[in-house]
């Protein structure tokens, strides 16, 4: 699933969105967790009233990628976008 890039990353890479990967840094822009900066996307859990942990699902369209970990798929996407 892809998420939009921040303005700085859009200007730097000339790409509007990228697939989210495990070590990317994102900022939540919609919903209950709006405005929270997440250092690395790994998994998000929340504690229920009885103390058990529950996975918090945040849709990729509701976050903005603030820092990319460049992997081969990202580089491939950037190459194809620069040819146009």
C-alpha positions, 0 to 999 in steps of 0.5 A, spaced: 500 500 500 502 506 498 502 513 502 503 520 499 510 523 501 512 529 505 513 536 501 520 535 501 521 528 499 516 530 493 521 535 491 527 531 492 525 525 488 519 527 483 514 522 486 508 523 489 507 517 493 511 510 495 509 504 498 510 503 505 516 499 508 518 497 515 523 502 517 520 508 514 518 514 518 511 517 517 506 522 520 499 521 522 494 526 518 487 523 520 484 520 525 485 519 533 492 519 532 493 525 528 499 529 528 503 523 531 510 522 529 512 515 528 519 514 528 519 507 524 513 503 522 514 496 525 507 495 528 502 499 532 499 496 539 495 499 544 493 496 551 485 495 552 482 496 559 483 489 561 491 490 559 491 486 553 495 488 547 491 490 541 493 491 534 492 499 531 490 499 524 492 505 520 490 506 513 496 508 509 492 513 505 492 517 512 499 518 513 505 522 510 511 519 509 517 523 512 523 519 511 524 513 506 529 508 507 531 507 500 530 500 497 531 497 491 523 497 489 524 505 491 530 506 486 526 502 481 520 507 482 524 513 482 528 511 475 521 510 471 518 516 474 525 520 472 524 518 465 518 521 463 
